[in-house]
Amino acid sequence: MPKILLMMLFSLIMSGCSMMLPGTMNGLDSSEHFSFEIEKSFGAGKMTAKNLKTGEEFTGSYTGRYSDLTSAQKQFIASGLTTYTSFIRPNHATAEGILIGNQGTNILIYLSITPGLRPTGTGTGVDGDGNTYWVQF
């Protein structure tokens, strides 16, 4: 019986429940305010937003990239010169995505993200009319 319970717990953990991180998005050219959420993930995820003034709802996705993950280093050892590659934990990521509104507005999003257990980030967005937005989470 404990083996079945352990297998059920393992499959629940591995099912990949996504976590949406709350944030805000504000118009820089207007007084528009949005609720904003971004999925915590590795590499790609979902975004949602809602214009609190007009009620327009947005859904979309993003793709992120870490900064350089490796570093070539040289070390002198008594027998000669050795070159090796070591892993360096990334401390910065960038992401680009799009939010598509149910009333026809599309917003391109550019983010700068600090990875961690609870990632944080800021960025900008621009819609087809040239309106700009500030995003933070």
C-alpha positions, 0 to 999 in steps of 0.5 A: 500500500505505501508503494501505491501512495508514493507513486500517486504522490510522485505523479501529482508532483510531476504533473507540472502544476503551473504557477502564475505570478501576479503583476501590473501593467500600466499605460505610459501614454495613458491612464490605463491600468491592467492586471497582469500575470505571468507563468513561472516556467523554464524557457517559455510560458503563458501571460494574461492581462486585463485592462481594468478600464475597458475590460479587454482581456489578453492572453499570450505567451513568452519565450525567455533566454538566460544570459551566458551559462558557461565560462571558459577558464584556464588554470595553470597546473605544475604539468602545464596549462589546462582549459576547462568549462565550468557552469555559472549559475545565471542571474539574468534572463530576457524574454519576449512575448505577445498579449492578444486582446479579445477586442483587437489590441495586440501588445508586444512585451519585452522583459528583463527577469531575475530568476529565483524561487520567486522570479521578478521582472520589469519590462515594456510593451508596445501596441499596434498604435504605438502606445507604450506600457510598463510591466512589472511582476 
